Amino acid sequence: MNPDLSGFLSRFLIIVLLFFTEGRTFSQSAVLEDGEELYYEVYYSFINIGWAKFNTERVTGKANSFICRAVLKSNDALPFVDVNYEFISEVELKNLNLIPHKFTAYEYKDGKKSILVCNFNYDSGFVAIKKTGYNGNTEVDKKVVSSTLFQDGLSIFYFARLKSGLNESKYVPVIMHVDTALMKINFSSQKTEIDIDPVDYDINSFHLDGFSYFTAVYGLTGDFEGWFSNDEARIPLKAKLQVKIGNVTLELNSWKRKSWTAPKY
């Protein structure tokens, strides 16, 4: 595998979290479920390049607060690719909005880890961003002064599932790595069909596309599209990115969610 492809895969497994959005009005509590686990396989053409797992946990004693976690790893069988990330987002549901309070990202390599922490200080109107390198040195320590409600690299996954019932384009501010960024999302309420390997029938879903305005790397165009279950769970089923090296796909492989069955088309 060439170095450009290896570098792209590393970056891709970080930003792929951003490519799940869609909408139609459902109860918020039906989307974020305590104990939910979603597992995805990531493919470049027919090559399995890694996997991603998302978990949701309700904060004890706080009905509207959740801790969301994601683990992303590369396929151990692939040479020259070493991707091992963990994301944690502490969020609150309030007035039909998803409000991030803290985002933490760990990157593991050669027995060491780097740490990125974003603290959202809404009362003071800033986001504090600090990144610590593998050797414990501070690489970034800054404040983003803004009254804007940002999503982080993981909360956008859940924010998108909550914002349903839309048939329009929206711009969503996000904190990506150590900078601010923007996504344009073209929502659609028109139902469509999609297939995934674990389900032997076409699934009733919604489709969207959009563009991410953060810095492109290794030929990433910014374009994306995704499919989501047409039910209260709003499960992200599949996402695709058009990049320099071809199509990269993330597909739902297994799940743990009370009484959930993919809706038939």
Secondary structure, DSSP 8 states (H G I E B T S, - for coil): --HHHHHHHHHHHHHGGG---------HHHHS-TT-EEEEEEEETTEEEEEEEEEEEE-TT-TTEEEEEEEEEE-TTSTT---EEEEEEEEEEETTEEEEEEEEEEEEETTEEEEEEEEEETTTTEEEEEEE-TTS-EEEEEEEE-----B-TTHHHHHHHHS-S--SEEEEEEEETTEEEEEEEE----EEEE--TT-SS-EEEEEEEEEE-S---TT--SEEEEEEESSTT--EEEEEEEETTEEEEEEEEEEE-TT----B-
